[in-house]
Amino acid sequence: MKEVIMNVLLTQITFIIILLGLIYFLIRLFSSVNYQKKFDKFSLTSSKNKSLSIFDKILVKFWKFIRKISKILLKSKLLVKYSMQYDKYITYEEQEDKDSLNYISLKLFLVFLFLLLNILTAILKIHKFSIVSFLFTIIISFFAPDIVLKIKFQSKRKRVNEDLYSAILIMNNSFKKGENILKSIEAVIRKMDGPIKDEFKKIHTDISYGLSLEIAFNRFYKRVKLSDAKILSNYLSLLSKSEGNMDAIFFVIEKTLYAKKEINDEVESIYISSKFVLKFLIFIPLLFLIVFYLVKKAYFEVLFTTNLGLILISIFIILYTMSILLFMKVLKVKIDE
């Protein structure tokens, strides 16, 4: 029985390692293509004579296969609706070659791939086939890409949150020069880099296709879900209803975001100090216990050799955990994003 359990556990661990390895491999491939696109702008070689690397060729063929699956999935309205939540993960440069349904195709492909591996290992008697391992494989392979995407998206949100105030400053400077809203957005695209540049490209495209300023920036807020973007969207909504002055509105937005940034900086400094206090309160009692145990081991032996001692240790662990949770709740400082 123990051998069967160990084999099943070993198989699941193997699946997880293979899955993580495949995801890492795909991320490396995506990164290599992104780097190539960036360096192509400065390349003197002709694009006609450009030869793709082996990794790029594999990636191109892989996404062609994924797009073929997506064409089949287009028949399902439910999957199309479900895939809309992945729009925020697609960058401006990827919009021509990739759509949100591709991510659903990728997830289903991974499910099929790892179910096939599960069945093959069962046939080869590497492990005993079971419903538990079958369901476990489906869940892990289906949701693992989401974890990777969310980690990358949180990193993107952080960068956007840090750079949004600078983008507003650039827009205000453009307004002072007498430029219109599209020119000010283009100035942000020229001068900024990273995710904020990508988002302002999308805003520029929305406005160029006839969407109102309010709708374009509201779509921006829905993609990044940041409070600063919400403030921006709300002010522009007021602008559209009151027909106010664009320069004045963006001046107010700049002052509002600056004041909010100052408050957040102060809150962050408090948060850092509270984290230090929390660590101090957690580790100092444990440090004293370890020191006393090393000095007088005999005093502690009764705790590990008697039922009453084990009960006391259990009570101590429960109370200690509760105190840590209480400290975390009391000292927690929320930094608004």
TIZANU-316744 format. One record per residue (C-alpha): residue number from 0; residue in one letter; x, y, z. Coordinates in Angstrom, 1 decimal. Layout:
<pt NUM A <X Y Z>>
...
END
This chain:
<pt 0 M <0.0 0.0 0.0>>
<pt 1 K <2.8 2.4 0.9>>
<pt 2 E <4.6 1.7 -2.4>>
<pt 3 V <1.4 2.5 -4.4>>
<pt 4 I <1.0 5.8 -2.5>>
<pt 5 M <4.6 6.6 -3.1>>
<pt 6 N <4.3 5.8 -6.8>>
<pt 7 V <1.2 8.0 -7.1>>
<pt 8 L <2.9 10.8 -5.2>>
<pt 9 L <6.1 10.5 -7.3>>
<pt 10 T <4.0 10.6 -10.5>>
<pt 11 Q <2.1 13.7 -9.4>>
<pt 12 I <5.4 15.4 -8.5>>
<pt 13 T <6.8 14.5 -11.9>>
<pt 14 F <3.7 15.9 -13.6>>
<pt 15 I <4.1 19.2 -11.7>>
<pt 16 I <7.8 19.4 -12.6>>
<pt 17 I <7.1 18.7 -16.3>>
<pt 18 L <4.3 21.2 -16.3>>
<pt 19 L <6.3 23.9 -14.6>>
<pt 20 G <9.2 23.1 -17.0>>
<pt 21 L <6.9 23.5 -20.0>>
<pt 22 I <5.5 26.8 -18.8>>
<pt 23 Y <9.0 28.1 -18.1>>
<pt 24 F <10.0 26.9 -21.6>>
<pt 25 L <7.1 28.8 -23.2>>
<pt 26 I <7.8 31.9 -21.2>>
<pt 27 R <11.4 31.8 -22.4>>
<pt 28 L <10.2 31.5 -25.9>>
<pt 29 F <7.7 34.4 -25.6>>
<pt 30 S <10.5 36.5 -24.1>>
<pt 31 S <12.9 35.7 -26.9>>
<pt 32 V <10.4 36.8 -29.5>>
<pt 33 N <9.7 40.1 -27.5>>
<pt 34 Y <13.4 40.8 -27.3>>
<pt 35 Q <13.8 40.1 -31.0>>
<pt 36 K <11.0 42.6 -31.8>>
<pt 37 K <12.7 45.3 -29.8>>
<pt 38 F <16.1 44.7 -31.4>>
<pt 39 D <14.7 44.5 -34.9>>
<pt 40 K <14.0 48.3 -34.7>>
<pt 41 F <17.7 48.9 -34.5>>
<pt 42 S <18.8 46.2 -36.9>>
<pt 43 L <20.4 47.0 -40.3>>
<pt 44 T <19.6 43.6 -41.8>>
<pt 45 S <16.8 43.2 -44.3>>
<pt 46 S <13.6 41.7 -42.9>>
<pt 47 K <13.3 39.6 -46.0>>
<pt 48 N <16.7 37.8 -45.3>>
<pt 49 K <16.0 37.5 -41.6>>
<pt 50 S <16.3 33.9 -40.5>>
<pt 51 L <14.4 32.7 -37.4>>
<pt 52 S <16.1 30.7 -34.6>>
<pt 53 I <15.0 27.2 -33.8>>
<pt 54 F <13.1 28.4 -30.7>>
<pt 55 D <11.3 31.1 -32.8>>
<pt 56 K <10.3 28.5 -35.4>>
<pt 57 I <8.9 26.2 -32.7>>
<pt 58 L <7.0 29.1 -31.2>>
<pt 59 V <5.6 30.2 -34.5>>
<pt 60 K <4.4 26.7 -35.3>>
<pt 61 F <3.0 26.3 -31.8>>
<pt 62 W <0.9 29.4 -32.0>>
<pt 63 K <-0.3 28.5 -35.5>>
<pt 64 F <-1.6 25.2 -33.9>>
<pt 65 I <-3.2 27.1 -31.0>>
<pt 66 R <-4.9 29.5 -33.4>>
<pt 67 K <-6.3 26.5 -35.3>>
<pt 68 I <-7.8 25.2 -32.1>>
<pt 69 S <-9.2 28.7 -31.4>>
<pt 70 K <-11.1 28.7 -34.7>>
<pt 71 I <-12.8 25.6 -33.6>>
<pt 72 L <-13.6 27.0 -30.2>>
<pt 73 L <-15.2 30.1 -31.8>>
<pt 74 K <-18.4 28.1 -32.2>>
<pt 75 S <-18.8 28.0 -28.4>>
<pt 76 K <-20.3 31.3 -27.2>>
<pt 77 L <-19.7 30.2 -23.6>>
<pt 78 L <-15.9 29.8 -24.2>>
<pt 79 V <-15.8 33.1 -26.1>>
<pt 80 K <-17.4 34.9 -23.2>>
<pt 81 Y <-15.1 33.1 -20.7>>
<pt 82 S <-12.1 34.1 -22.8>>
<pt 83 M <-12.8 37.8 -22.6>>
<pt 84 Q <-11.2 38.0 -19.1>>
<pt 85 Y <-7.8 37.3 -20.8>>
<pt 86 D <-8.0 40.5 -23.0>>
<pt 87 K <-6.0 42.4 -20.4>>
<pt 88 Y <-3.0 40.0 -20.8>>
<pt 89 I <-2.6 40.9 -24.5>>
<pt 90 T <-0.1 43.7 -25.2>>
<pt 91 Y <-0.6 46.2 -28.0>>
<pt 92 E <2.0 44.5 -30.2>>
<pt 93 E <0.3 41.1 -29.8>>
<pt 94 Q <-3.1 42.2 -30.8>>
<pt 95 E <-2.7 41.4 -34.5>>
<pt 96 D <-1.4 37.9 -33.9>>
<pt 97 K <-3.2 36.9 -30.6>>
<pt 98 D <-6.6 37.0 -29.1>>
<pt 99 S <-8.0 36.1 -25.7>>
<pt 100 L <-9.4 32.8 -27.0>>
<pt 101 N <-5.9 31.6 -27.7>>
<pt 102 Y <-5.3 31.4 -23.9>>
<pt 103 I <-8.3 29.0 -23.6>>
<pt 104 S <-6.9 26.9 -26.4>>
<pt 105 L <-3.6 26.8 -24.6>>
<pt 106 K <-5.2 25.7 -21.4>>
<pt 107 L <-7.2 23.0 -23.1>>
<pt 108 F <-4.1 21.8 -25.0>>
<pt 109 L <-2.2 21.5 -21.7>>
<pt 110 V <-5.0 19.6 -20.1>>
<pt 111 F <-5.0 17.2 -23.1>>
<pt 112 L <-1.2 16.8 -23.0>>
<pt 113 F <-1.0 16.0 -19.3>>
<pt 114 L <-4.0 13.7 -19.3>>
<pt 115 L <-2.3 11.8 -22.1>>
<pt 116 L <0.9 11.6 -20.0>>
<pt 117 N <-1.2 10.4 -17.0>>
<pt 118 I <-2.8 7.7 -19.1>>
<pt 119 L <0.5 6.6 -20.6>>
<pt 120 T <2.2 6.3 -17.2>>
<pt 121 A <-0.8 4.3 -16.0>>
<pt 122 I <-0.5 1.9 -19.0>>
<pt 123 L <3.2 1.6 -18.4>>
<pt 124 K <2.3 0.8 -14.7>>
<pt 125 I <4.4 3.7 -13.4>>
<pt 126 H <1.4 4.5 -11.2>>
<pt 127 K <-2.1 3.1 -10.7>>
<pt 128 F <-4.8 5.1 -12.5>>
<pt 129 S <-7.3 6.7 -10.2>>
<pt 130 I <-10.0 9.3 -10.4>>
<pt 131 V <-8.2 11.5 -7.9>>
<pt 132 S <-5.0 11.6 -10.0>>
<pt 133 F <-7.1 12.2 -13.1>>
<pt 134 L <-9.0 15.2 -11.6>>
<pt 135 F <-5.8 16.5 -10.0>>
<pt 136 T <-4.1 16.5 -13.4>>
<pt 137 I <-7.0 18.4 -15.0>>
<pt 138 I <-7.1 21.1 -12.3>>
<pt 139 I <-3.3 21.6 -12.2>>
<pt 140 S <-2.8 21.8 -16.0>>
<pt 141 F <-5.9 24.0 -16.6>>
<pt 142 F <-5.1 26.6 -13.9>>
<pt 143 A <-1.3 26.7 -14.0>>
<pt 144 P <-1.2 29.2 -16.9>>
<pt 145 D <-3.5 31.5 -14.9>>
<pt 146 I <-1.0 31.6 -12.1>>
<pt 147 V <1.8 32.6 -14.4>>
<pt 148 L <-0.4 35.2 -16.2>>
<pt 149 K <-1.6 36.7 -12.9>>
<pt 150 I <2.0 37.0 -11.5>>
<pt 151 K <3.1 38.8 -14.7>>
<pt 152 F <-0.1 41.0 -14.6>>
<pt 153 Q <0.5 42.0 -11.0>>
<pt 154 S <4.0 43.1 -12.0>>
<pt 155 K <2.6 45.1 -14.9>>
<pt 156 R <0.0 46.7 -12.6>>
<pt 157 K <2.8 47.8 -10.2>>
<pt 158 R <4.7 49.4 -13.0>>
<pt 159 V <1.6 51.2 -14.4>>
<pt 160 N <0.8 52.4 -10.9>>
<pt 161 E <4.3 53.8 -10.5>>
<pt 162 D <4.4 55.5 -13.9>>
<pt 163 L <0.9 56.9 -14.3>>
<pt 164 Y <1.7 60.1 -12.4>>
<pt 165 S <4.6 60.7 -14.8>>
<pt 166 A <2.3 60.1 -17.8>>
<pt 167 I <-0.1 62.7 -16.5>>
<pt 168 L <2.7 65.2 -16.0>>
<pt 169 I <3.8 64.6 -19.7>>
<pt 170 M <0.2 65.2 -20.8>>
<pt 171 N <-0.1 68.4 -18.9>>
<pt 172 N <3.1 69.7 -20.4>>
<pt 173 S <1.7 68.9 -23.8>>
<pt 174 F <-1.5 70.8 -23.0>>
<pt 175 K <0.6 73.8 -22.0>>
<pt 176 K <2.2 73.8 -25.4>>
<pt 177 G <-1.3 74.0 -27.0>>
<pt 178 E <-1.4 70.3 -28.2>>
<pt 179 N <-4.7 68.3 -28.3>>
<pt 180 I <-5.5 65.1 -26.4>>
<pt 181 L <-4.2 62.8 -29.1>>
<pt 182 K <-0.8 64.6 -29.3>>
<pt 183 S <-0.5 64.5 -25.5>>
<pt 184 I <-1.1 60.7 -25.5>>
<pt 185 E <1.5 60.4 -28.3>>
<pt 186 A <4.0 62.3 -26.2>>
<pt 187 V <3.5 59.7 -23.4>>
<pt 188 I <4.0 56.9 -25.9>>
<pt 189 R <7.3 58.5 -27.1>>
<pt 190 K <8.7 59.4 -23.7>>
<pt 191 M <7.5 56.5 -21.5>>
<pt 192 D <8.5 52.9 -21.6>>
<pt 193 G <7.1 49.6 -20.3>>
<pt 194 P <3.5 48.7 -19.5>>
<pt 195 I <2.3 52.3 -19.3>>
<pt 196 K <3.4 52.9 -22.9>>
<pt 197 D <1.5 49.8 -24.0>>
<pt 198 E <-1.6 50.9 -22.2>>
<pt 199 F <-1.5 54.4 -23.7>>
<pt 200 K <-1.1 52.9 -27.2>>
<pt 201 K <-4.4 51.1 -26.6>>
<pt 202 I <-6.0 54.3 -25.4>>
<pt 203 H <-4.7 56.1 -28.5>>
<pt 204 T <-6.1 53.4 -30.7>>
<pt 205 D <-9.5 53.5 -29.0>>
<pt 206 I <-9.8 57.3 -29.4>>
<pt 207 S <-8.5 57.1 -33.0>>
<pt 208 Y <-11.4 54.6 -33.8>>
<pt 209 G <-13.9 57.1 -32.5>>
<pt 210 L <-14.4 56.2 -28.9>>
<pt 211 S <-14.9 59.1 -26.5>>
<pt 212 L <-12.2 60.1 -24.1>>
<pt 213 E <-14.3 58.9 -21.1>>
<pt 214 I <-14.8 55.5 -22.6>>
<pt 215 A <-11.2 55.0 -23.7>>
<pt 216 F <-9.9 55.8 -20.2>>
<pt 217 N <-12.6 53.8 -18.5>>
<pt 218 R <-11.5 50.8 -20.6>>
<pt 219 F <-8.0 51.5 -19.4>>
<pt 220 Y <-9.2 51.4 -15.8>>
<pt 221 K <-11.0 48.1 -16.4>>
<pt 222 R <-7.8 46.6 -17.7>>
<pt 223 V <-5.5 47.6 -14.8>>
<pt 224 K <-8.0 48.1 -11.9>>
<pt 225 L <-6.0 50.8 -10.2>>
<pt 226 S <-7.5 53.6 -8.0>>
<pt 227 D <-5.4 56.3 -9.8>>
<pt 228 A <-6.9 55.1 -13.2>>
<pt 229 K <-10.3 55.2 -11.6>>
<pt 230 I <-9.7 58.9 -10.5>>
<pt 231 L <-8.7 59.7 -14.0>>
<pt 232 S <-11.7 58.0 -15.5>>
<pt 233 N <-14.1 59.8 -13.1>>
<pt 234 Y <-12.7 63.2 -13.8>>
<pt 235 L <-13.0 62.7 -17.5>>
<pt 236 S <-16.6 61.5 -17.0>>
<pt 237 L <-17.3 64.8 -15.3>>
<pt 238 L <-15.6 66.6 -18.1>>
<pt 239 S <-17.8 65.0 -20.7>>
<pt 240 K <-21.0 65.9 -18.7>>
<pt 241 S <-20.0 69.4 -17.8>>
<pt 242 E <-18.1 70.4 -21.0>>
<pt 243 G <-15.3 71.8 -18.9>>
<pt 244 N <-11.8 72.9 -19.9>>
<pt 245 M <-9.4 70.0 -20.7>>
<pt 246 D <-6.3 71.8 -19.4>>
<pt 247 A <-8.0 72.7 -16.1>>
<pt 248 I <-9.3 69.1 -15.6>>
<pt 249 F <-5.9 67.5 -16.1>>
<pt 250 F <-4.3 70.1 -13.8>>
<pt 251 V <-6.7 69.0 -11.1>>
<pt 252 I <-6.0 65.3 -11.9>>
<pt 253 E <-2.2 66.0 -11.5>>
<pt 254 K <-2.7 67.8 -8.2>>
<pt 255 T <-5.0 65.0 -6.9>>
<pt 256 L <-2.6 62.2 -7.9>>
<pt 257 Y <0.3 64.1 -6.4>>
<pt 258 A <-1.4 64.5 -3.1>>
<pt 259 K <-2.4 60.8 -3.2>>
<pt 260 K <1.1 59.8 -4.0>>
<pt 261 E <2.5 61.7 -1.0>>
<pt 262 I <0.0 60.0 1.3>>
<pt 263 N <0.8 56.6 -0.1>>
<pt 264 D <4.5 57.3 0.4>>
<pt 265 E <3.9 58.1 4.1>>
<pt 266 V <1.6 55.1 4.5>>
<pt 267 E <4.3 52.9 2.9>>
<pt 268 S <6.9 54.1 5.4>>
<pt 269 I <4.5 53.2 8.2>>
<pt 270 Y <3.9 49.8 6.6>>
<pt 271 I <7.6 49.1 6.5>>
<pt 272 S <8.1 50.0 10.2>>
<pt 273 S <5.0 47.9 11.2>>
<pt 274 K <6.4 44.9 9.3>>
<pt 275 F <9.6 45.2 11.4>>
<pt 276 V <7.6 45.3 14.6>>
<pt 277 L <5.6 42.3 13.5>>
<pt 278 K <8.8 40.3 12.8>>
<pt 279 F <10.2 41.4 16.1>>
<pt 280 L <7.1 40.2 18.0>>
<pt 281 I <7.1 36.9 16.1>>
<pt 282 F <10.7 35.9 16.3>>
<pt 283 I <11.9 37.2 19.7>>
<pt 284 P <9.8 34.8 21.8>>
<pt 285 L <10.9 31.9 19.6>>
<pt 286 L <14.5 33.0 20.0>>
<pt 287 F <14.2 33.0 23.8>>
<pt 288 L <12.7 29.5 23.8>>
<pt 289 I <15.5 28.1 21.6>>
<pt 290 V <18.1 29.6 23.8>>
<pt 291 F <16.5 28.3 27.0>>
<pt 292 Y <16.1 24.9 25.4>>
<pt 293 L <19.8 24.7 24.5>>
<pt 294 V <20.8 25.8 28.0>>
<pt 295 K <18.5 23.5 29.9>>
<pt 296 K <17.1 20.7 27.8>>
<pt 297 A <15.9 18.8 30.8>>
<pt 298 Y <13.3 21.4 31.6>>
<pt 299 F <11.7 20.8 28.2>>
<pt 300 E <11.9 17.0 27.9>>
<pt 301 V <8.7 16.6 29.9>>
<pt 302 L <6.8 18.5 27.2>>
<pt 303 F <7.8 15.9 24.5>>
<pt 304 T <7.5 12.7 26.6>>
<pt 305 T <4.1 13.1 28.3>>
<pt 306 N <0.6 13.5 27.1>>
<pt 307 L <0.1 16.6 29.2>>
<pt 308 G <3.2 18.1 27.7>>
<pt 309 L <2.0 17.5 24.2>>
<pt 310 I <-1.3 19.1 25.0>>
<pt 311 L <0.5 22.1 26.4>>
<pt 312 I <2.6 22.4 23.2>>
<pt 313 S <-0.5 22.2 21.1>>
<pt 314 I <-2.2 24.9 23.1>>
<pt 315 F <1.0 27.0 22.9>>
<pt 316 I <1.1 26.6 19.1>>
<pt 317 I <-2.6 27.5 18.7>>
<pt 318 L <-2.3 30.6 21.0>>
<pt 319 Y <1.0 31.7 19.3>>
<pt 320 T <-0.6 31.4 15.8>>
<pt 321 M <-3.7 33.4 17.0>>
<pt 322 S <-1.4 36.1 18.4>>
<pt 323 I <0.5 36.3 15.2>>
<pt 324 L <-2.7 36.7 13.2>>
<pt 325 L <-3.9 39.3 15.6>>
<pt 326 F <-0.7 41.3 15.3>>
<pt 327 M <-0.9 41.1 11.5>>
<pt 328 K <-4.5 42.4 11.6>>
<pt 329 V <-3.6 45.3 14.0>>
<pt 330 L <-0.4 46.3 12.3>>
<pt 331 K <-1.7 45.9 8.8>>
<pt 332 V <-1.6 49.1 6.7>>
<pt 333 K <-3.4 49.1 3.4>>
<pt 334 I <-1.6 50.9 0.6>>
<pt 335 D <-4.1 51.9 -2.0>>
<pt 336 E <-3.3 50.9 -5.6>>
END
